[in-house]
């Protein structure tokens, strides 16, 4: 809204104050030029004065030389005849010349005969001698008097035409005499320099101000008053002659004003559309944040399940994760069921209800929760009557929502491994995203239960085999090594199969949601970039800085949101790639690989748990291709790294020093062998432990925390690869495991392994 007509350009120019002379460009330019000119003038003037002074001084010295030549014969005759009055009369006449300040005559013995005026005595001091030969000491040095002189020998030629030196004369003059001769010339030179400098200042200031200063001042006043509301009443007109730079600048500004008029209408029209799109993008960003949060929860739950070795814990952890996401109308009731194999080989199902206090507590503190410890699941040979399943529910791993009951089913090959039943789920708020999230968690739960069941079966087999070995130990002592290798092969095969299945499931189930988020974030960033380019291409350089800055800040925040989503997706894809590299299910056969790749992928997996306690330092001086079963060597690397990290943690707890320990991993290749060293700063091992470290079932860990098979399996794998393991350990300082592996296998592995 406007209270009256907009002011014209001429009114605007009149209202704006004139730029002061001291602030104008002309004045600044004049200061710079004058400063340079002044310096040059001073240097030239001083040089001229010095040259003039030296030339005048040289003239006086030349006059003194000529006087010496003129008076030398008379002084010689007077000295030869010991006519002292004649000598005094002569030097008195010489002293009358205005360029001479004093004369001194000494005989051939060096004794002063006569002197007059200001002279230098034999001690170097200044004295003034009057006509009656009375001397008065003036000063002790000639430095402050500015005296200079010319000395000449005095000769006498007798009647026999023999020339003898009869004395020595010195004629003195002063710097003051030189200055008196040149002072009028100095004054004229200085006055000339001052007049030329002042004239240059006045002429330069007048013309620069008229030609440059005033047009620029007019242009400045006009541009300061430009605004989008007054574009129709603004036209710049610079008073200058010819089509020079200022005239071109005037035309450019007027063209810019016309473009602003056109762009303003387009900007007003696009503002609403931009605001609408911004709202849509904000909604999309919120949805992507929720998806990223769910993916993070899935990843955390997966890492937790990878460490769980108890079916009940796996069920409870998964239940906690699901309850933090799905909507419930009231406090939920949870029934958990999982498949169990008893010691007498009877199969059935363990079932229990989660207590309310356990539902509200954190899932990471189960071992400290008394309610969890006191849970006593009931065992039945069939599913409990409280669990009601519809037809086809256990055909595949997924979730089923019926009314307010949610069933999360985990099965493999139509065999029910476990199930979670949650009552009081809010069906109206249960979206497709919730369904996909729960289905993904059910897949991970299925893999975990299957792996735990396989491990339990494996442990039972190990116990049976151990019992058989103990009974036959005395009779089959010679075959003990063969049986031990057979047992180790079985453990390794079963564990690697379980781990491979788990990793394959994780990679398969995570890939779909990750690809969705990754592709969506890339498409979002592409559209944002196109939208930004479109808006700024409309504005070009004509939009105001405030409007550009506002749009730039809005797009910057949107790009930050998109980049955060893309980085999270890349992080999940990297973890899945590392799991696949570690398992190498597609490389069950012997192949030639770069072994450093396997070491790096194993490090990344272990760092997830131990990165706050251990600093992993790598120095891969060699990375050759070796012939091997890479998945089996990955198991060796993991066993050695995990043992090193646990040794560092043990030392930190024993010494109460929680500064980061160091696990140094190096590779080198002397000749045709690859040497891999794992050196830690942990608690170390005694000699007794070192002698038993590779024996099956030997472990230094508390009961229930280790099977004692890790190093035995690692030893067998290294032997299969025709290599060896060397140990160096010092109690309290650390341990070094060194693997020596050939680059090529020279024989087939033994069949009993």
C-alpha positions in Angstrom: 0.0 0.0 0.0 1.3 3.5 -0.8 0.3 6.8 0.6 1.2 8.8 -2.5 3.1 8.7 -5.8 6.6 7.3 -5.8 9.4 10.0 -6.0 11.0 10.4 -9.4 14.7 9.7 -10.1 15.5 13.4 -10.2 13.8 13.9 -6.8 15.7 11.0 -5.4 19.0 12.5 -6.7 18.2 15.9 -5.1 17.3 14.4 -1.7 20.5 12.4 -1.5 23.4 14.2 0.2 26.5 15.0 -2.0 29.6 12.9 -1.4 32.2 14.9 0.5 35.4 15.8 -1.4 37.6 13.9 1.1 35.7 10.7 0.5 35.6 10.8 -3.3 37.6 8.5 -5.6 39.3 11.6 -7.2 40.7 12.7 -3.8 42.0 9.2 -3.0 43.5 8.9 -6.5 45.1 12.4 -6.1 46.6 11.4 -2.7 48.2 8.3 -4.2 49.6 10.2 -7.2 50.7 13.1 -5.1 52.4 10.9 -2.6 54.4 9.2 -5.4 55.2 12.6 -7.0 56.2 14.1 -3.7 58.6 11.3 -3.0 60.1 11.6 -6.5 60.4 15.4 -6.2 62.1 15.2 -2.8 64.6 12.7 -4.1 65.4 14.7 -7.2 65.7 18.0 -5.2 67.9 16.5 -2.6 70.1 15.0 -5.3 70.3 18.3 -7.0 71.3 20.1 -3.8 74.0 17.5 -3.0 75.4 17.8 -6.5 75.4 21.6 -6.3 77.1 21.6 -2.9 79.8 19.2 -4.0 80.5 21.1 -7.2 80.9 24.4 -5.3 83.2 22.7 -2.7 85.3 21.4 -5.5 85.6 24.9 -7.0 86.8 26.3 -3.7 89.5 23.6 -3.4 90.6 24.4 -7.0 90.9 28.1 -6.0 93.0 27.2 -3.0 95.4 25.1 -5.2 95.8 28.1 -7.5 96.6 30.4 -4.6 99.1 28.0 -3.3 100.9 28.0 -6.6 100.8 31.8 -6.8 102.2 32.5 -3.3 104.6 29.5 -3.0 107.7 31.3 -4.6 107.4 34.3 -2.3 107.0 32.1 0.8 110.1 30.1 -0.3 112.3 33.2 -0.6 111.1 34.5 2.8 111.7 31.2 4.5 115.2 30.7 2.9 116.2 34.2 4.1 114.5 33.7 7.6 112.3 36.7 6.8 109.5 36.0 9.2 107.8 39.4 8.8 107.8 38.7 5.1 106.1 35.3 5.7 103.6 36.9 8.0 102.8 39.6 5.5 102.3 37.1 2.8 99.9 34.8 4.7 98.1 37.8 6.0 97.5 38.9 2.4 96.3 35.4 1.5 93.9 35.3 4.4 92.1 38.4 2.9 90.6 36.1 0.2 87.0 35.2 1.1 87.4 31.5 0.3 90.3 31.1 2.8 89.7 30.9 6.6 93.3 30.4 7.7 97.0 29.7 6.6 99.8 27.9 8.4 103.5 27.8 7.4 106.1 25.4 9.0 109.8 25.2 8.2 111.7 22.2 6.9 112.1 21.1 10.5 108.3 20.9 11.0 108.3 23.9 13.4 105.5 26.4 12.9 106.9 29.7 11.5 103.7 31.7 11.1 100.0 31.3 10.9 96.9 33.4 10.6 93.1 32.9 11.0 91.5 29.5 11.9 94.1 26.7 11.6 94.7 23.2 12.9 97.6 22.7 15.3 99.9 19.7 15.7 97.5 18.0 18.1 94.6 18.2 15.7 92.8 20.9 17.6 91.4 24.2 16.2 93.0 27.5 17.0 92.4 31.1 15.9 95.5 33.2 15.3 95.3 37.0 15.1 97.5 39.3 13.2 99.8 39.9 16.1 100.3 36.0 16.3 98.3 35.6 19.4 96.6 32.2 19.4 93.3 31.3 21.0 92.2 27.6 21.2 88.8 27.1 19.7 88.0 23.4 20.0 89.6 20.0 20.2 88.3 18.5 17.0 87.6 19.5 13.4 84.5 17.3 13.2 82.2 20.0 14.4 83.8 22.9 12.5 83.5 21.5 9.0 87.1 22.6 8.1 89.0 21.2 5.1 92.4 22.3 3.7 95.1 21.9 1.1 98.8 21.4 2.0 101.7 22.1 -0.4 105.6 22.0 -0.1 107.5 25.3 -0.3 110.7 25.3 -2.4 113.6 27.8 -3.0 116.0 27.9 -5.9 119.3 29.5 -5.3 121.7 31.2 -7.6 123.2 28.0 -8.5 119.8 26.8 -9.7 119.5 24.3 -6.9 116.0 23.7 -5.6 115.5 22.8 -2.0 112.4 22.2 0.1 112.4 24.9 2.9 109.0 24.4 4.4 105.4 23.3 4.1 102.2 25.4 3.9 98.6 24.5 4.5 95.6 26.6 3.4 92.3 26.1 5.2 88.7 26.7 4.3 85.3 25.9 6.0 82.0 24.2 5.0 80.2 27.5 5.9 82.0 29.2 3.0 80.6 26.6 0.6 77.1 26.9 2.0 77.2 30.7 1.7 78.0 30.4 -2.0 75.2 27.9 -2.8 72.5 29.1 -0.4 70.6 31.2 -2.9 70.6 28.4 -5.5 69.3 26.0 -2.8 66.4 28.4 -2.0 65.4 28.7 -5.7 65.4 24.9 -6.2 63.2 24.3 -3.2 60.7 27.0 -4.2 60.6 25.6 -7.7 59.7 22.1 -6.4 57.0 23.5 -4.1 55.4 25.5 -6.9 55.3 22.5 -9.3 53.8 20.2 -6.6 51.0 22.7 -5.7 50.1 23.3 -9.3 49.9 19.5 -10.0 47.6 19.0 -7.0 45.2 21.8 -8.1 45.1 20.8 -11.8 44.7 17.0 -11.1 42.0 17.5 -8.4 39.9 19.8 -10.7 39.9 17.5 -13.8 39.6 14.2 -12.0 36.7 15.5 -9.9 34.9 16.8 -13.0 35.5 13.8 -15.3 35.3 10.8 -12.9 34.2 11.9 -9.4 30.9 13.6 -10.2 29.6 10.9 -12.7 30.5 8.2 -10.2 28.8 10.1 -7.4 25.6 10.4 -9.5 25.7 6.6 -10.2 26.2 5.8 -6.6 23.2 7.9 -5.4 21.0 6.2 -8.0 22.0 2.6 -7.2 21.5 3.1 -3.5 17.8 4.0 -4.0 17.0 1.0 -6.2 14.2 -1.2 -4.8 11.7 -3.6 -6.2 8.8 -1.3 -5.3 10.2 1.7 -7.3 11.5 0.1 -10.5 9.0 1.9 -12.7 10.2 5.4 -11.6 14.0 4.8 -11.7 16.2 5.6 -14.7 19.9 6.3 -14.4 21.4 9.2 -16.5 25.1 9.9 -16.1 26.3 13.3 -17.4 29.5 12.4 -19.4 30.9 12.9 -22.9 31.2 10.1 -25.4 30.5 6.4 -25.0 33.0 5.7 -22.3 33.0 3.1 -19.4 30.6 5.2 -17.3 28.1 5.4 -20.2 28.3 1.7 -20.7 27.8 1.2 -17.0 24.7 3.5 -17.2 23.2 1.4 -20.0 23.9 -1.8 -18.1 22.1 -0.6 -15.0 19.1 0.5 -16.9 19.0 -2.9 -18.7 19.2 -4.6 -15.3 16.3 -2.5 -14.0 14.2 -3.7 -16.9 15.1 -7.3 -16.2 14.2 -6.9 -12.6 10.7 -5.7 -13.6 10.2 -8.9 -15.6 11.7 -11.2 -13.0 9.7 -9.6 -10.1 6.5 -10.7 -11.7 7.8 -14.2 -12.2 9.1 -14.5 -8.7 5.8 -13.4 -7.2 4.1 -16.1 -9.4 6.6 -18.8 -8.3 6.6 -17.9 -4.6 3.4 -19.8 -3.9 4.5 -22.9 -5.8 7.8 -22.9 -4.0 6.2 -22.7 -0.6 3.9 -25.6 -1.6 6.8 -27.8 -2.8 8.7 -26.9 0.4 5.9 -28.3 2.4 5.8 -31.5 0.4 9.6 -31.9 0.7 9.3 -31.4 4.5 6.8 -34.1 4.7 8.9 -36.4 2.6 12.0 -35.6 4.8 9.9 -36.6 7.9 9.0 -39.9 6.4 12.6 -40.6 5.5 13.7 -39.8 9.0 11.2 -42.4 10.4 12.5 -44.9 7.9 16.1 -44.2 8.8 15.2 -44.6 12.5 13.6 -48.0 11.8 16.7 -49.1 9.9 18.9 -48.1 12.8 16.7 -50.1 15.2 16.9 -53.1 12.9 20.7 -52.8 12.7 21.0 -52.5 16.5 18.7 -55.4 17.0 20.8 -57.5 14.5 24.1 -56.7 16.3 22.5 -57.6 19.6 21.1 -60.9 18.3 24.5 -61.8 16.8 25.9 -61.8 20.4 23.0 -63.7 22.0 23.4 -67.4 22.5 20.2 -68.0 24.3 16.8 -68.4 22.6 14.9 -66.7 25.5 17.1 -63.7 25.3 16.7 -63.5 21.5 12.9 -63.5 21.9 12.9 -60.9 24.6 15.3 -58.6 22.7 13.2 -58.8 19.6 10.0 -58.1 21.6 11.5 -55.0 23.1 12.5 -53.6 19.7 9.0 -54.3 18.2 7.2 -52.7 21.2 9.2 -49.5 20.8 7.7 -49.1 17.3 4.2 -50.5 17.0 1.1 -48.6 18.3 -0.7 -50.1 21.2 -4.1 -49.1 22.6 -3.2 -50.1 26.2 -0.5 -51.9 28.1 0.4 -54.9 25.9 0.2 -58.6 26.9 3.1 -60.6 25.4 3.3 -64.4 25.1 6.6 -65.9 23.9 7.0 -69.4 22.5 10.2 -71.0 21.0 11.2 -74.5 19.9 13.4 -76.4 22.3 15.4 -79.7 22.2 15.7 -81.4 25.7 18.7 -83.3 26.9 16.8 -86.6 26.3 16.4 -85.6 22.6 12.7 -84.9 23.1 11.4 -81.9 21.1 8.8 -79.4 22.2 8.0 -75.7 22.9 9.0 -73.4 25.8 6.5 -70.7 26.5 6.3 -67.8 29.0 4.7 -64.4 29.5 6.8 -61.3 29.8 6.3 -59.6 33.2 5.1 -55.9 33.0 8.4 -54.7 34.7 10.4 -56.5 32.0 8.4 -54.9 29.2 9.1 -51.4 30.5 12.8 -52.0 31.2 15.6 -51.7 28.7 16.5 -54.7 26.6 20.2 -54.2 27.2 20.0 -54.8 30.9 18.3 -58.2 30.9 21.1 -59.9 32.8 20.7 -57.5 35.7 16.8 -57.7 35.7 15.6 -60.1 38.5 12.3 -60.6 36.7 14.2 -62.0 33.7 16.4 -64.2 35.8 13.4 -65.6 37.7 11.5 -66.5 34.5 10.8 -70.3 34.4 9.4 -71.2 30.9 7.0 -74.1 30.8 7.8 -77.0 28.4 5.1 -78.8 26.3 5.4 -81.2 23.5 3.0 -79.1 21.4 2.0 -75.5 21.1 0.3 -74.0 24.2 -3.4 -73.7 24.1 -3.1 -69.9 24.6 -1.5 -69.6 21.2 -4.2 -69.6 18.4 -2.8 -69.8 14.9 -4.8 -69.6 11.7 -4.2 -72.0 8.8 -1.1 -71.2 6.8 0.4 -69.0 9.5 3.6 -71.0 10.0 4.3 -71.5 6.3 6.7 -68.6 6.2 8.5 -66.1 8.5 6.4 -63.0 8.8 3.8 -61.2 11.0 0.0 -61.5 11.1 -2.4 -58.9 12.6 -5.9 -60.1 13.4 -8.1 -57.7 15.3 -5.9 -56.5 18.2 -3.5 -59.4 18.2 -0.2 -59.4 16.4 1.6 -62.7 15.8 5.3 -62.6 14.8 6.2 -66.0 13.4 9.8 -67.3 12.9 10.1 -70.5 11.0 12.4 -72.4 8.6 11.1 -75.0 6.1 7.6 -74.8 7.7 9.1 -75.7 11.1 8.1 -73.3 13.8 11.2 -72.0 15.6 9.5 -69.3 17.7 6.6 -67.0 17.9 5.7 -63.7 19.7 2.0 -62.9 20.4 1.2 -59.3 21.3 -2.3 -58.3 22.5 -3.9 -54.8 22.5 -2.3 -53.6 19.2 -4.0 -50.5 17.8 -5.1 -51.9 14.4 -6.2 -48.5 13.0 -2.7 -47.0 13.5 -0.8 -50.1 12.3 0.6 -49.0 8.9 2.3 -50.9 6.1 5.6 -49.5 7.3 5.0 -51.1 10.7 4.2 -54.4 8.9 7.4 -54.3 6.9 9.5 -53.4 10.0 8.0 -56.3 12.0 8.5 -58.7 9.1 12.1 -57.8 8.8 12.7 -58.3 12.6 11.0 -61.7 12.3 13.5 -62.7 9.6 16.4 -61.8 11.8 14.8 -63.6 14.8 14.3 -66.7 12.6 18.0 -66.7 11.6 19.1 -66.2 15.2 16.9 -69.0 16.6 18.1 -71.4 13.8 21.8 -70.5 14.5 21.3 -71.0 18.2 19.6 -74.4 17.7 22.4 -75.5 15.3 25.0 -74.4 17.9 23.1 -76.4 20.6 23.1 -79.4 18.4 26.7 -78.9 17.7 27.6 -78.6 21.4 25.7 -81.8 22.1 27.6 -83.6 19.4 30.9 -82.2 20.8 30.0 -83.5 24.3 29.2 -86.9 22.9 32.4 -87.1 20.9 34.4 -85.9 23.9 32.9 -88.7 26.1 33.8 -91.2 23.5 37.3 -89.9 23.2 37.9 -90.0 26.9 36.7 -93.6 27.1 39.0 -94.7 24.2 41.9 -92.5 25.2 44.1 -95.2 26.7 43.4 -97.7 23.9 43.6 -95.3 20.9 46.5 -93.0 22.0 48.1 -93.3 18.6 45.0 -92.1 16.8 44.2 -89.3 19.2 45.5 -86.6 16.8 43.4 -88.0 14.0 40.2 -88.0 16.1 40.9 -84.5 17.3 41.3 -83.2 13.8 38.0 -84.9 12.8 36.2 -83.3 15.7 37.7 -79.9 14.8 36.6 -80.2 11.2 33.0 -81.0 12.3 32.9 -77.9 14.6 34.3 -75.7 12.0 32.0 -76.9 9.3 28.9 -76.5 11.5 29.8 -73.1 12.8 30.7 -71.7 9.3 27.5 -73.1 7.9 25.5 -71.4 10.6 27.4 -68.1 10.3 27.0 -68.2 6.5 23.2 -68.7 6.7 22.9 -65.8 9.2 25.0 -63.5 7.0 23.1 -64.4 3.9 19.8 -63.8 5.6 21.0 -60.4 6.9 22.3 -59.3 3.5 19.1 -60.4 1.8 16.6 -58.8 4.2 18.5 -55.5 4.6 19.2 -55.0 0.9 15.5 -54.2 0.0 14.8 -51.4 2.5 18.3 -50.0 2.1 18.0 -49.8 -1.7 14.6 -48.1 -1.3 16.0 -45.5 1.1 19.2 -45.0 -1.0 17.4 -44.6 -4.3 14.8 -42.3 -2.7 17.4 -40.1 -1.2 19.3 -39.9 -4.6 16.1 -39.0 -6.4 15.3 -36.4 -3.8 18.7 -34.8 -4.1 18.4 -34.7 -7.9 15.0 -33.0 -7.8 16.2 -30.6 -5.2 19.2 -29.7 -7.3 17.0 -29.1 -10.4 14.5 -27.1 -8.4 17.3 -24.9 -7.0 18.9 -24.4 -10.5 15.5 -23.5 -11.9 14.8 -20.9 -9.2 18.2 -19.3 -9.4 18.2 -19.3 -13.2 15.0 -17.2 -13.1 16.5 -14.8 -10.6 19.9 -14.7 -12.3 21.9 -11.7 -10.9 18.9 -9.5 -10.6 17.4 -10.9 -7.4 18.1 -9.1 -4.1 20.8 -10.6 -1.9 18.3 -11.1 1.0 16.0 -13.2 -1.3 19.0 -15.3 -2.6 20.3 -15.8 0.9 16.8 -16.9 2.1 16.5 -19.5 -0.7 20.1 -20.7 -0.3 19.5 -21.3 3.5 16.3 -23.3 2.8 17.9 -25.5 0.1 21.0 -26.0 2.3 18.8 -27.5 5.1 17.1 -29.7 2.6 20.4 -30.9 1.2 21.7 -31.6 4.7 18.6 -33.8 5.4 19.1 -35.7 2.1 22.8 -36.1 2.8 22.2 -37.5 6.2 19.8 -40.1 4.8 22.2 -41.0 2.0 25.1 -41.4 4.5 23.0 -43.6 6.7 22.1 -45.9 3.8 25.7 -46.1 2.6 26.8 -47.0 6.1 24.3 -50.0 6.2 25.4 -51.1 2.7 29.0 -51.0 3.8 28.2 -53.2 6.8 26.3 -55.7 4.6 29.2 -55.8 2.1 31.6 -56.5 5.0 29.5 -59.4 6.2 29.4 -60.9 2.7 33.2 -60.4 2.4 33.7 -62.1 5.8 31.5 -65.1 5.0 32.3 -65.5 1.3 29.6 -68.1 0.9 30.3 -68.1 -2.8 33.9 -69.1 -2.2 33.5 -72.4 -0.5 36.1 -73.8 -2.9 39.8 -73.1 -2.8 40.6 -69.8 -4.7 43.4 -67.3 -5.1 42.5 -64.0 -3.3 44.0 -60.8 -1.9 44.1 -61.7 1.8 44.4 -58.1 3.1 40.8 -57.5 1.9 39.6 -60.3 4.2 41.6 -58.9 7.1 40.1 -55.4 6.7 36.5 -56.7 6.5 37.1 -58.7 9.7 38.5 -55.6 11.4 35.5 -53.6 10.5 33.2 -56.2 12.0 35.1 -56.4 15.3 35.5 -52.6 15.6 31.8 -52.3 16.1 32.1 -53.8 19.6 35.6 -52.9 20.7 36.3 -49.5 19.0 36.1 -47.6 22.3 38.6 -49.9 24.1 41.0 -50.8 21.3 42.9 -48.8 18.7 43.4 -51.0 15.6 46.7 -50.1 13.8 47.4 -51.7 10.4 50.7 -51.8 8.4 50.1 -53.9 5.3 53.5 -53.9 3.7 52.5 -56.8 1.5 49.2 -57.7 -0.1 49.9 -60.7 -2.4 47.4 -63.2 -3.8 47.4 -66.5 -2.0 45.7 -69.8 -2.6 43.4 -70.5 0.2 39.9 -71.1 1.6 39.2 -67.5 2.5 36.1 -68.1 4.7 38.1 -70.4 6.9 41.0 -68.0 7.2 38.5 -65.3 8.1 37.5 -67.5 11.1 41.2 -67.6 12.1 41.5 -63.8 11.9 38.4 -63.3 13.9 39.5 -65.7 16.6 42.9 -64.0 17.0 41.5 -60.4 16.9 38.6 -61.2 19.4 41.1 -62.9 21.8 43.4 -59.9 21.6 40.6 -57.4 22.3 39.4 -59.5 25.2 43.0 -59.7 26.6 43.2 -55.9 26.4 39.8 -55.5 28.2 41.0 -57.9 30.9 44.2 -55.9 31.5 42.1 -52.6 31.6 39.9 -54.1 34.3 42.8 -55.6 36.3 44.9 -52.4 36.3 41.9 -50.0 36.4 43.5 -48.2 33.5 40.9 -47.7 30.7 43.1 -45.9 28.2 42.9 -47.5 24.8 44.9 -50.6 24.1 46.6 -51.2 20.8 46.1 -54.1 18.4 48.8 -53.9 15.7 48.3 -56.0 12.5 51.1 -56.2 10.0 51.9 -58.1 6.8 55.2 -58.9 5.1 56.4 -61.2 2.4 59.9 -62.7 2.6 60.6 -65.0 -0.3 57.4 -66.9 -1.2 55.7 -66.8 2.2 53.2 -64.3 3.7 53.7 -63.4 7.3 50.7 -61.9 9.2 51.4 -60.6 12.8 48.7 -59.8 15.4 50.4 -57.9 18.3 48.3 -56.7 21.3 49.1 -54.8 24.5 46.8 -57.1 26.6 47.4 -59.1 29.8 49.7 -61.7 28.1 50.0 -65.4 28.7 52.1 -67.6 31.1 54.3 -70.4 29.8 51.8 -73.0 31.0 48.9 -71.4 29.1 51.0 -71.1 25.9 51.7 -74.9 26.0 47.9 -75.6 26.2 46.5 -72.9 24.0 45.8 -75.1 21.0 44.3 -78.0 23.0 40.6 -78.6 22.4 38.3 -77.4 25.2 41.1 -75.5 27.0 40.1 -72.0 27.9 41.1 -69.3 30.4 37.6 -67.7 30.4 35.0 -68.3 33.1 32.6 -71.2 32.8 29.9 -70.5 30.2 31.8 -67.8 28.4 34.0 -69.9 26.1 34.0 -73.4 24.5 37.8 -73.7 24.3 37.6 -74.6 20.6 38.5 -71.3 18.9 42.3 -71.7 18.9 42.1 -75.4 18.2 40.0 -74.7 15.1 42.4 -71.9 14.1 45.4 -74.2 14.4 43.7 -76.9 12.2 42.8 -74.3 9.6 46.4 -73.0 9.4 47.7 -76.6 9.2 45.3 -77.3 6.3 46.8 -74.3 4.5 50.3 -75.8 5.1 51.3 -72.9 7.4 52.1 -72.5 11.0 51.3 -70.3 14.1 54.0 -68.9 16.3 53.4 -67.3 19.7 55.4 -64.8 21.7 53.8 -63.5 25.0 54.9 -61.7 28.1 52.6 -61.6 31.1 51.4 -58.0 31.7 52.9 -56.7 28.4 51.0 -58.5 25.6 51.0 -61.3 23.1 52.0 -61.6 19.4 50.5 -64.3 17.1 52.4 -64.7 13.9 50.9 -66.6 10.9 53.2 -68.0 8.3 51.3 -69.0 5.1 52.6 -70.2 1.7 51.5 -68.3 -1.4 50.7 -71.6 -3.2 49.6 -74.9 -1.7 52.1 -77.6 -2.7 50.0 -80.7 -1.7 46.3 -81.6 -1.2 45.0 -81.3 2.4 44.6 -84.4 4.4 41.2 -86.1 4.1 40.7 -86.6 7.8 40.6 -82.8 8.4 
